[in-house]
Amino acid sequence: MWRGQADELVRLQVDVIVCTGIQTWALKQATSTIPIVMAGAGDPVGEGLIQSLAHPGGNITGLTDQGYAVVGKRLEMLKELVPSAKSVAIISTPDPDQRFHKIVEAPAGKLGLKVLWFEIRSADDIEGAFKAATQAGAGSVFVAGMRITLPQARRVAELAAVSRLPAMYLIRPYVVAGGLISYNADIFDMWRRAAVYVDKILKGVKPADLPVEQANKFELVINLKTAKALGLTIPPSLLQRADEVIQ
């Protein structure tokens, strides 16, 4: 889907393209000349989108939401929510180089959580992943694979509720759709900061000369209605840290 949109933008010969982190790869494959400003990418260096944060090189710059760096914090919050959980199901897209596996396994091990992996390749796989996680006895679930799961946010939240699985999500829209909890860089702050990059590029600065910024504002969002439906009591320590509580 995004590759087709990327190709269309390139054909329009726009002056600059602003995108989310998960769209950046499609745009990188579509053009090496049109400036691209990413408003959040989990690990742009590790993913091969840029050369380094200080010197991105090429036509891509912008901001990283440090999504991979906060995986451990997300798992800690899940453990706070469900201290009795012995395992966590990870629903994600294929991870051929095992980078995401390694990033998850280390902090999970420190928390005493066994990691259960469930791979999805399309929206049709999501329901089966939740069923498999339930059958495997997962105590909680971490929903990744945003390219596939985000467009299905409401359905994903419903499946988590039906499966009786407390779920951690990457960003706020999942929680607004009925998910339990999310923790990530403030999306709106990222987009505001991306506008500064666009302004500089339109004034003649090359993307290769604009260092990539790291997120410095994060938001914790909790859905109390969902917690109640799951029979969960949100620990005061989490409620006090929440930036938004959905009643």
Steps between C-alpha positions, in 0.01 A plus 500: 500500500766756606731418210224596257439827686873569508529451125206736446661774710823465305312531169345825627854638545425658837763715671510303826320199650409464868423149621467275803778263589332194354453670162862605463628176348250516214602858430871418518447235233297741287739797492856595586462865400179645651561609862322278754424607857408209725286592800611209712691181416588234753865447408583682176872414514447131578230478236732644238298814435785739584876479559498651850291735713757779477566455129199331336634527146277454199154654475347389833500684832253581777432343836527163669243403763756265659239225475752217535672671793180506709398138443632409844294775661186373330563150631559637850162672489332178387662322793368770735152448358512123520765406759387136495568463126776253418496555125432771244377443146659718232288554191724635227586489133785276376839582651749341258817630667365436853575859608162552665523157662827593669367838612198333666661188643762676716267720711233230510751258649591749773131527589460124512274495197505224241454645152252335265529613138205516262572618147248680280538574131158654434188614683356153446760359742414719799207300637696176473793658686277592793346154508843340497621731777202404715551130436869538591400644837641849449455728800513822297563618147715763332351601166765612250489459120353848467497491120229233525346551844452879505244509215318225695530672841136461604488136392827431681365656820185288471702183454714581804182554705341175382826316570514656851859606431634826649669664203775758457488701178752719328304824467192685627254427212479134608391605850249751366357210296453295818846363575631489856828692510762661276835666552690687234633835392233769481380477140370856481828636635686300235291646219545856632877450508489347150358831372828669598688259272262571212554874544879463491492273195272734308749777578779300337659288773582146385352207700848346522613804702213489751571271800219264598348594836402253770162523671511672838130503584321170566140424586338223701132444416271269697141396428325449836185366337699222337684428825169464682365265232809283548462506877829684541584758763749749364784547752509855644861530385389463137197728535715774648738481205224493237482797265147408398239280664204400286191441714 
